[in-house]
């Protein structure tokens, strides 16, 4: 297996098991050199601890990536998640255009909304900037709410294949991994849409929705893809690993704010063998 260099661009939520604190250990466990560009520092994620302390690094991240450019540093994959400001979205686009190694891939999880709503603190201008960034990515990884927003459609409550097909068509993107898609009560999963064809991978739906599962899924997908797995297999591994982590977590109801992925990392490494 070759050793890849990946850049993860997203926030650091100090507490909350999401974004960078999930991506860095997962990509490392997958065997990749993982470089980080934290776009903002938050005391917690924005999903349930009240108003977090937020420090944006909009100015610093511009200087940081230009320093990398002076040193001819490039990346085999650039993975983008929650960024937190329109300025950071623009910087992520510049980095994707300037620092991708030949043959490298860019993967954008728009990470801005769920359950029909934008995350607290994000607005329509941010959503439009994210839609623009998605247009520049090789692969995008929205959940259903984000896909509806990116394609200017209302979110449909009852899921059916016609709705998913129309969302995928209207996204008008060459490669989409649409998450949160299940056609039965007890299942959820993801759809890989590429070259106009789609494949669904369904797995069991357990418990309530946990914060950070999208970030976990995106990091596993990127890690597996960079190990040479196909996109479909990477999506399957990411789905199975996410289920494992949720199972680890649901036994402890006090752990509502994220998923316990750490003790499952050896299983992820096994899945990648
Ligand atoms: O998990 C996505 C995410 C990432 N970063 C921050 C968030 C969220 C979701 O709420 O608030 C800061």
Boltz pocket constraint, residues with backbone or C-beta under 6 A from the ligand:
constraints:
  - pocket:
      binder: B
      contacts: [[A, 11], [A, 13], [A, 18], [A, 19], [A, 42], [A, 44], [A, 45], [A, 46], [A, 47], [A, 82], [A, 111], [A, 119], [A, 120], [A, 211], [A, 212], [A, 213], [A, 214], [A, 215]]
      max_distance: 6.0
